[in-house]
Amino acid sequence: MLIDSGVNLRIVQTNHIFFFFFFFFFFCGQNSKIVLFFFFVDQDELLWAAAWLHRATDDKSYLDYLGQAGNTGGARTEFSWDDKFVGAQVLVAKAEQFICSCIQKGNSNVKKTPGGLLWFLPFNNLQYTTTATLIATVYSEYLSPKRASIQCSGGIVQSSALLDLARSQVDYILGSNPNGMSYMVGFGSKYPTQVHHRGASIVSIKKDPSPVACQAGFDAWFNMNAPNPNVLDGAIVGGPNDSDGYTDSRSNFQMAEAATVNTAPLVGVLAKLA
Ligand SMILES: *[C@@H]1O[C@H](CO)[C@@H](O)[C@H](O)[C@H]1NC(C)=O
């Protein structure tokens, strides 16, 4: 990582909220569209950046920034692309409330489905499960060499229990669940066949070279009630609802959409468990 610490420090030392927006311009026949995406960089990202920059540079000013931060997030209910407080908290060993609630020994525990999946939100829930699983794994690694444990309000938690939690979540995602279905596409004998993903749901030009017209991606392919022509190996879908139910339908984007944020945390977890 190449770091211009002068520039980064200035960014990290201000408490202002940064605000980016991106333009996307779609031109499709009569249906031109401009879509604006807004991104905020707030306190969680500044702390996350400072924690990593301290690791990378050993520059004490980043640590001072973390120490002086008025808002370190407190007890969080998720770790995600839009809420990185838990990530920063782990880097400075302060994420224990979140971990206690994941392992069901906190004051306000994360919900579990009857089949045992950590369940946070209806829209693409597995993104939160995989990040929580990564946090449990990383924290177990952190505690283990020190033979340390976490004191939760519901009791003491050993590092081995955190790894057991991580393993249980990975087992569920890969098929040990009431549906007997792997939520990692291409893994096992039963997995989602209608992943909400344009590249996977439109046939390869190598198989069918006839042009796909502007709207045909929707008309001919999105709405086709058949398995995707391309298997999106390794993708993790949004996953089941809070009753372990899953509908394998491309239009059910809450359950069927795959995202890099779902899969990326599991890479670290599998590196530990495999
Ligand atoms: C969960 O999903 C299944 C399958 O789509 C559905 O039958 C069930 O009604 C859903 N349960 C809830 C509580 O939404």
PDBQT file of the ligand as one rigid body, heavy atoms in Angstrom, charges set to zero:
ROOT
HETATM    1  C1  LIG A 301     -39.835 -17.179   4.089  1.00  0.00    +0.000 C 
HETATM    2  O1  LIG A 301     -39.624 -17.614   2.772  1.00  0.00    +0.000 OA
HETATM    3  C2  LIG A 301     -40.446 -18.681   2.358  1.00  0.00    +0.000 C 
HETATM    4  C3  LIG A 301     -39.989 -19.058   0.981  1.00  0.00    +0.000 C 
HETATM    5  O2  LIG A 301     -40.010 -17.934   0.146  1.00  0.00    +0.000 OA
HETATM    6  C4  LIG A 301     -41.912 -18.265   2.414  1.00  0.00    +0.000 C 
HETATM    7  O3  LIG A 301     -42.745 -19.347   2.046  1.00  0.00    +0.000 OA
HETATM    8  C5  LIG A 301     -42.237 -17.834   3.829  1.00  0.00    +0.000 C 
HETATM    9  O4  LIG A 301     -43.553 -17.327   3.866  1.00  0.00    +0.000 OA
HETATM   10  C6  LIG A 301     -41.283 -16.745   4.277  1.00  0.00    +0.000 C 
HETATM   11  N1  LIG A 301     -41.520 -16.475   5.668  1.00  0.00    +0.000 N 
HETATM   12  C7  LIG A 301     -41.647 -15.259   6.131  1.00  0.00    +0.000 C 
HETATM   13  C8  LIG A 301     -41.914 -15.151   7.587  1.00  0.00    +0.000 C 
HETATM   14  O5  LIG A 301     -41.581 -14.276   5.416  1.00  0.00    +0.000 OA
ENDROOT
TORSDOF 0
